[in-house]
Amino acid sequence: MTMLVMFGIGLLILWILFKVFRWPLKVLGKLILNAVMGAITLILINIVGGFFGFTLPITAFTSLIVGLLGVPGVAIIAAWVFLL
């Protein structure tokens, strides 16, 4: 549940930043889509990876990376965790 709250807060912060700087809604939509797809991928990797002993940490940093980059951000975090 806290993971969803963190993603929600991240999306709210992005929305406020877009309102302040008046960026186009098209860009906001793409970032929200990236964030949602990345969050779903991160959750699925943690669910499936739990059976194999591989999970990804869900922190403010990983949420930010996933929120900005989407699914490629999850791949970067997975590679980072796997190599460390």
Buried (B, 14 or more C-beta within 10 A) or exposed (E): EEEEEBBEEBBEEBEEEBEEEEEEEEEBEEBBEBBBBBBBBBBEBBEEBEEEEEBBEBEEEBBBBBBBBBBBBBBBBBEEBEEE
